[in-house]
């Protein structure tokens, strides 16, 4: 379970096996979106970054990667605009606009079903904060499926970025468990192979996708994953033994510990504060 957040330097133990070849994977949750700012359940709705989200991509994400001297060969994002915008800003700041970029729907945020478009505080007032936290954080609890009457049903289904998704795989609601069923095979069969081949990989995606990857990589239990919160914009670094595929050292967030803990608490409580 991820209960200790450390500085980047702790990722590199003082003593390593001399001949161990390692490579690092970096995961970034996109910056604040317009719907984050409005406290709305977003999911597969294609919201754009807010002005603050764009600034954070520069001042938090790119700044931390630059300070840690991390460079990349290939970058992955979801098919959603807020992730692609964050990645574009980061690459511009790193002078890496010519890098190969892959956008794929398998890295999309979870589909929040019929909660999509509703204010989180209003939903908590109606159903109770405990129920909302179950929908948000529990491993296998599904929100109500999106209905055709939902104001955002058509724009989600008709998003041209989703045109290649097979009808049978187009979700109407997702839990973290369901998200992992699309994220982890794509990670193992596509992204992780690049990492083990020596490619320096950056992933810019979403909170639930980051939690899915952390659960998989760190072998977090179904119960404990509900306590793992991934803040916006702060890069997360994982190092692997390229020969065995095993993780080396700790999962590390590139931020001052006080700021990191502050942002984690903000993520954990988002949407449930009083109006």
Buried (B, 14 or more C-beta within 10 A) or exposed (E): EBEEBBBBEEBEEEEEEEEEEBBBBBBBBBBBBBBBBEBBBBBBBBBBBBEBBBBBBBBBBBBBBBEBEBEBBBBBBBBBBBBBBBBBBBBEBBEBEEBEBBBBBBBBBBBBBBBBBBBBBEBBEEBEBEBBBBBBBBBEBBBBEBEEEBEBBEEBBEBEBBEEBEEEEEBBBBBBBBBBEBBBEBBEEEBBEBBBEEBBBBBBBBBBBBBBBBBBBBEBEEEBBBEBBBBBBBBBBBBBBBEEEEBBBBBBBBBEEEEBBEBBEEBBEBBBEEE
